[in-house]
Amino acid sequence: MVEFKARLARAAEAVERELESLLPTGLELEHRLFDAMRYAVLAGGKRLRPFMVIASGEIFDLDMARSLRVAAAVELMHAYSLVHDDLPCMDDDDLRRGKPTVHVQFDEATAMLAGNALLTLAFEVLADRKTSPDPEVRTDLVAGLARAAGGHGMVGGQALDLWAEENQLDEAGTVRMQRLKTGEMIAFAGEAGAILARARPQQRQALRMFAHDLGLAFQIADDLLDVEGSAETVGKAVGKDADAGKATIVAMLGIEGARDRAILLSRQAEAHLANFGEKANSLRAMCEFVISRSN
């Protein structure tokens, strides 16, 4: 686990440098927008989704420069979602990664615009020839990220999450909500390296299924942290899911039942990597990390 955390930290540093180079800066009149974008993205974090892009690319011996561009695009999309999720009209959070959220540090309108700009920048990065000289690959990446982030993915999941504050979701509905809100973006991150490498459909599917199961385990672990963690270690307010009456696997199965479910999903995820040999060891290590993390 120590070795994996060191590898994760190195990847995060490389992604941070890539993001630094991609994010706009300058003294134009819109510099407040640029400042908010950079504040939202360059705020630290484990960069798990970008790491999945890089690690899946390693399986196919991809050029790191191209993997980093896709990894950065995924993180830009993720950052946009956090900025909007934290707004008063959504989850109304004041703290993210131990710092004031973007709408608190700047203002609500700037936060909304910064999120929009990060969203569109993610697609700009993927559509650029620097990401891949193959137009079909670029199209597949753009389409895949759009599906993962849109109404049948992350945004749809957030809508269900808000709906569930006033309505009852059963276990199947809760799993679906979490798959859309969190799992689809993680599934794209896991498959992205295979898309970039023009891997065989079976290989793409195996990585997508790996990431799908790991994404559900990740969400359960996140829900457990909301129950068991502290704001100091987690870096954001905790206990809000229960206070809002949100549908979670923890609420339905209890702490131990939810933990057992996360472990089962993690093992299922690892099983999907069987045909990739040692080149998938970084992804295998993620399975243990996701269910044992403390923040």
C-alpha positions, 0 to 999 in steps of 0.5 A, a space after each residue: 500500500 505504501 508503494 501504491 500511495 507513492 505511485 499515486 502521489 507521483 501521478 498526481 504531481 504529473 497531472 497537476 503540472 498538466 492541468 497548470 499548463 492547460 488552465 487559462 491565466 492572464 490579466 484580462 478583464 475575465 481574470 476573476 473567472 480564470 482565478 476561480 477555475 484554477 482555484 477549483 482545479 489546483 486545490 490538491 486531491 488524490 486525483 484517483 480518476 486521472 490515475 485510472 486513465 494513466 494506469 489503464 494506459 500503461 497496460 497498452 504502453 501508451 505515450 505518457 504525454 497523451 495519457 496525461 492530456 486525457 487524465 487532465 480532461 477527466 479531472 477538469 470534468 470532475 472539478 466542474 462537477 464539484 464546483 456545481 455540487 457545492 452550490 447552495 442550490 445543490 448540496 450547499 457545502 462551504 468546505 472542499 478539500 479543507 478549503 472554502 468552496 469556490 462560491 464561498 471564496 468568490 461568489 455564486 455567479 463566478 462559481 457557476 461560470 467557472 464550472 461551465 468553463 471547466 466543463 467545456 475545456 475538458 472537451 477542448 482538450 480531448 478534441 485537440 490533435 495533441 491528444 491523439 492524431 487519430 480523429 476516430 479516437 478523439 471522437 470516441 473520447 469526446 463521446 465517451 466523456 459526454 455520455 459519462 457526464 450527461 443526463 444518462 451519467 453524472 448529471 442524471 445521477 445528481 438529479 436523482 440524488 436531489 429527488 431522493 431527498 424528498 422521495 423514497 428510493 429502494 436499494 436498486 434505485 440507490 445503486 442506479 443513482 450512485 452508478 450514474 452520479 459517480 460510477 459512469 465517470 469512473 468507468 470512463 476513466 478506467 476505459 479511457 486508456 483502452 480507447 486511446 490505445 485503440 484496444 480490442 472491444 473485449 479489453 475495453 469492456 473488461 476495463 469498463 467493468 473493472 471501473 464500474 464495480 470499483 466506482 460503486 465500491 468507491 461511492 460506498 466508501 465515500 458514504 461510510 466516510 460521511 458517517 464515520 469520518 471527521 471534517 478534519 480528515 475528510 476535508 469536507 463537512 460530514 454527516 450531511 447525507 443522514 441530515 438530508 435523508 439521502 438514499 445511501 447503501 449505508 442507510 439501507 444495509 448499515 455500516 457493516 453491511 455496506 462495508 461488506 458490499 464494498 469489499 465484494 465489489 472491490 474483489 469483483 473489480 479485481 477479477 475483471 483484470 485477470 487477463 492483463 497480467 502484471 501490467 494491471 498491478 496499479 489498478 489492482 492496488 486501487 481496489 484495496 486503496 479505495 475501500 481502506 481510504 480515510 479521506 
